[in-house]
Structure formats: C-alpha cells, structure tokens
Amino acid sequence: MNPFYESYRVLERVYRDGAHLKIALSDVPEGERARAAKLSYGVLEHDAYLSLCIKTFAKRAPKPAVGIILKIALFDLIFLRRPRHLVTDLAVELTKRVGKAGAGGFVNAFLRSFDEGKVTLPAGDEGLSIESNFPLFAVRLLREDYGDRVKDIVMAKSGGVSVRFERGMENYLSREHADTPFGEVKLFKNFARDGGFDRGDYTFQSVGSVAVCAAVESCETLLDACAAPGGKSVLLAKRCKFITACELHPHRVELIKSYASRMGAENVAVLQKDATRFDPAWEGAFDGVLCDVPCSGLGTVAENPDLALNKKEGDLLELCRLQRSILFNCARYVKKGGALYYSTCSVLPQENDGVVRAFLSENGSFEVEEVTSPLAHEKTPFGLRFLPDKAFGAGFFVSKMRRKA
C-alpha cells in the first residue's frame, strides 16, 4: 500500500468536492487513518506555502490531481524530512496508480530538482498570509483591529484534541494532556476514539464552544437556533429544563438527533427550521435564545485547516448579511426579561461586534449585559472575544443581551 494513497483520496475530496476534512477522514480504513490524518492535516495547514513552492518550480500549473500529489510529497519532504529518493518514488508510483501515468516524468523531475532555499516569501501581509495559511483579506482586516498582534493570532496552533467528559475521565488522564479552566474539558496531544464515545462517556467539543455555553444562564426554555452538530444544545441541556434545537438542512438535523441520543440528552427537541424566517407561534416564547450563527470559521483554522481554503472577502459580506438576518429574526422569540445570545467561531470584528452593533442600533428593546468567562478573553464593546493565541488555539465570540421588561 502506498502510504500517500489514503491522504490523496481525502485531499481530493476536500479540494475537488469541498468536503470537510474530518468527514473525509472518517471514511479512511481505521488502520490507515492516523497516517492519512497526519499527511492531510499537514498539507492543508501549509497549503498556501506548498502552492508557492509549486508555483516557484513549475513552469505552468499542474492538473489538480497532480498538484495534490506534489503537495503531499512536498509536505513529506520539507516538514517530515523524509529522504528525497523515497518521497519521489512514492509520488511517481501514486501518480501512476491514480491514472495520471503521463505526468510521472514531470513529478519525478520536479521533486528531484526542488530546492526550498529558492522559495521566497513575499514581504508584509502577503507573506504572513502564506506562512500562516490565513486568507490575505482576513490578515488585513485583523491588522486593522489588532495591529502587530495579528501574527500571533494567525500563527497560533491548536492546543490539542479537546475532549469534554461526562463520566470516566479518570480512565484517560494517564495520557498526555493539558487542563483547561473547565474541569470536565481536557486537551490531549493524541486521542483515539474508543467505546467510551459511543457510550456517551465523553464527546469532542472545543474549549471555545464550552466557553460560549458557560455564558448562557440557566432557564426553563432555550432555543438553539442554529444548533448543528449539537454540542452546545447537549451541554446546555444540563442547565436548561428544555432545549429546542433547530437546523436548516435535514442531514444536519439528523446529526443533532444522533448527538443528543448518544449523550443521553432527552430534553432536547430537534426541528428542521429556517432561522431567518419568522414563526408567529414562537414570538416571545423562550426564556433564552442562542444564535450561534453560520460564520467564516476563521477562529478555528488551527483545528480545521480546510476552513481557510478559497475564502473570499465577498463571502464575508454575504455571511454578515445572513448573521444579521438570523439575529434580527430570532430576537423576536425572546420573552420580555429574557436573554439573547449571539456567538461565532470567528475572530473577525465584522462578524462579531459589527453584527451586534447593527442589531442594537435598530432594536431599542434590547441592551447588552456584561458577561465574563474563566477562559482567557478580551472584552469588546458588545461581548467577549476569545483569541487563538491566548485560548488554546480557539477563536470565538459571544455577546449577551437582555430584552427589557
């Protein structure tokens, strides 16, 4: 078996079909998954730099399939320090295996002549974008808000695999791990899923997601308006009497149902619903409403490097319109005296304070309420932001608002 093959299959789905990396990896045979994950994550974490390497040494852009093979080989050569002759032989063999035998000579010549010392990063933000694999437009927007700290934010690495335990945590603490401010959440260097996951003893939930949940007060009825995959609904079901979890797409509705069932959260009702469309029956019906809106995900690139692919500033403008639409609509479901929460897994101010500011400017019946967190954070005019360089690689935002009685 060519050790590059499974990672090639995964990356082909990610690059060609827009598949999520974690979902693509779940289809890899268990015995091959660890190696495929190491190569696939590595390639995507360095995608922009590997693309620069190819551009520097190739007279013209290779076909997509050949480009993927070159990126795998270059990552293995540059970052894993495998011998050049071995990497080259494996890449040429893979080229033939995937039906691109005609490109075998090109792949062989490219890898034998490649010299990293001749690859030069551009100056300024363009170079930082390539080095960090963060979209250039996002680097520039972050610099406007964070100044020179932008490098620390975009270069931050994941704190590890974040695991939230329901029970049996003591059985896993012999593994290398780090504590978080949340006692039931640990960060592991490596964590292979076992039977405890299926029993609901633990789940995988980022420390930032847990921090957002910690900002939500206990109540009788809570609406989680954009709930997939279900982690926040399930955790909040421990503090709220009844959760209504909604999601637009049918397959994501099933994800929430599966999650809640696995974790034994029987007080979570899951519905397919469009969070941008008003339902008169729900007006003023909930003590709390959480709008964990669709976002760029650029706060979690350290954990999900595929999220950085093909992001454009025009996409951001469209996302902000969707976020405002959801928040404006779902605010109508909050009872008088109830709480409205807005959260993202983004570090971009346009998706965070910018959306809340626009909402409050047109909704005098709501006011910001102070919220704090044990996780390292910064206060903003309208909430808390958790930045990757201080919060274990997690970038999130949460705002709490109260509907005036």
Number of C-alpha atoms within 10 A of each C-alpha: 7 10 14 21 21 22 27 21 19 24 30 18 17 21 18 10 9 15 16 17 21 15 12 18 24 12 12 17 11 11 8 15 16 15 15 24 20 11 25 27 21 18 25 25 23 20 25 21 23 26 17 16 21 22 14 16 17 14 8 9 12 16 10 12 18 20 16 22 23 26 26 24 27 26 23 19 20 14 11 12 11 14 11 17 13 11 23 21 16 18 27 24 19 22 23 13 12 14 10 15 15 10 15 18 11 15 24 20 12 16 22 13 9 18 13 13 6 10 16 12 15 12 8 8 18 16 16 20 23 20 20 24 25 26 22 19 17 22 22 16 16 21 15 12 12 13 11 11 12 20 19 14 22 27 19 21 18 20 23 19 20 25 19 22 21 14 12 11 16 8 8 13 12 7 11 12 18 16 11 17 13 14 9 15 23 26 21 19 13 12 16 8 11 9 9 14 15 13 12 18 16 23 21 16 19 23 27 27 21 19 23 25 20 20 17 22 14 16 18 12 17 30 26 27 25 24 27 24 19 25 21 22 32 25 20 23 23 13 17 20 14 20 27 19 26 24 24 17 13 11 12 18 21 18 17 25 20 14 20 24 14 17 19 14 20 12 16 25 16 22 19 16 18 15 23 17 11 16 14 10 8 14 15 16 18 23 22 29 29 29 23 24 23 18 21 22 18 24 26 25 28 27 19 18 23 24 20 22 17 10 16 14 13 9 12 18 13 11 18 20 12 18 26 19 16 23 24 21 16 25 27 20 23 23 21 17 15 22 26 30 24 24 26 27 28 24 25 25 16 17 25 27 21 14 21 26 15 12 17 16 9 10 13 10 14 22 16 19 14 15 16 15 14 10 19 17 20 14 13 14 11 23 24 25 27 27 26 27 21 16 20 24 26 28 29 28 31 30 27 24 25 20 22 13 9
